[in-house]
Amino acid sequence: MERGERCDVCGEEFPFEEEVQRTIEGARRMGVWPEPLKLYRKLSKSGRSLVLRIPSDLEKQMHLDQHTKVAIAKAGNRIVVEIEKTEKN
């Protein structure tokens, strides 16, 4: 049983962060909570820039094409690529 707090107004329950992490770790040990999908790729060189290729199955799932605009950000040691929102998205 997880411990947490309950809103006196609406009755919604909020588990404590430690309880949530404990539950997730237990689920991972049992194999019912997979790790996030990670794809490993090598960067390519094109002119003076580096190129990251996106696998075709991911391209299809996310409806990407050569006209898709993305935002690239540095977050610590990570590179984050996000699809820019347009009127079509």
C-alpha positions in Angstrom: 0.0 0.0 0.0 1.3 3.4 -1.0 1.3 6.3 1.4 0.4 9.8 0.4 -2.0 12.7 0.9 -5.6 13.2 0.1 -7.3 16.4 -0.9 -10.1 17.2 1.6 -12.0 19.1 -1.1 -12.0 16.7 -4.1 -10.7 13.5 -2.6 -7.9 13.1 -5.1 -5.0 11.1 -3.7 -1.3 12.1 -4.2 1.3 9.5 -3.3 4.6 10.6 -1.8 7.5 10.7 -4.3 9.5 8.1 -2.4 6.5 5.7 -2.6 6.1 6.3 -6.3 9.8 5.6 -7.0 9.7 2.4 -4.8 6.7 1.2 -6.9 8.4 1.9 -10.2 11.6 0.2 -9.1 9.6 -2.9 -8.0 7.8 -2.9 -11.4 11.1 -2.7 -13.2 12.5 -5.6 -11.3 9.4 -7.7 -12.3 9.8 -6.6 -15.9 6.4 -4.8 -16.2 7.9 -1.2 -16.3 10.3 -1.0 -19.2 13.0 1.6 -19.5 12.3 4.4 -22.0 13.2 3.6 -25.6 16.8 4.5 -26.4 18.2 4.4 -29.8 22.0 4.5 -30.3 23.3 6.1 -33.4 26.7 7.5 -34.6 26.8 11.1 -35.9 27.8 11.7 -39.5 29.7 14.6 -41.0 28.1 16.8 -43.7 30.2 19.8 -44.7 31.2 21.4 -41.4 28.2 20.2 -39.5 27.3 16.9 -37.7 24.2 15.0 -38.8 22.0 12.8 -36.6 19.9 10.3 -38.6 16.4 9.4 -37.4 15.3 5.8 -38.0 12.5 5.4 -40.5 10.2 3.6 -38.0 10.5 6.5 -35.6 10.0 8.9 -38.5 6.7 7.2 -39.4 5.4 7.0 -35.8 6.0 10.7 -35.2 4.9 11.8 -38.7 8.2 13.5 -39.5 9.5 14.6 -42.9 12.2 16.9 -44.3 9.9 19.9 -43.7 9.4 19.2 -39.9 10.9 22.0 -37.8 12.6 21.0 -34.6 14.1 22.8 -31.6 17.5 21.5 -30.4 18.5 22.3 -26.8 21.4 21.4 -24.5 20.3 20.1 -21.1 23.3 19.3 -19.0 25.1 16.4 -20.9 22.0 15.8 -23.1 20.8 17.0 -26.4 17.1 17.4 -26.5 15.3 17.5 -29.9 11.6 18.6 -29.8 9.2 19.0 -32.7 8.2 22.6 -33.0 4.4 23.1 -32.8 2.7 24.4 -35.9 -0.9 25.0 -36.9 -0.9 21.4 -38.3 0.4 19.7 -35.1 
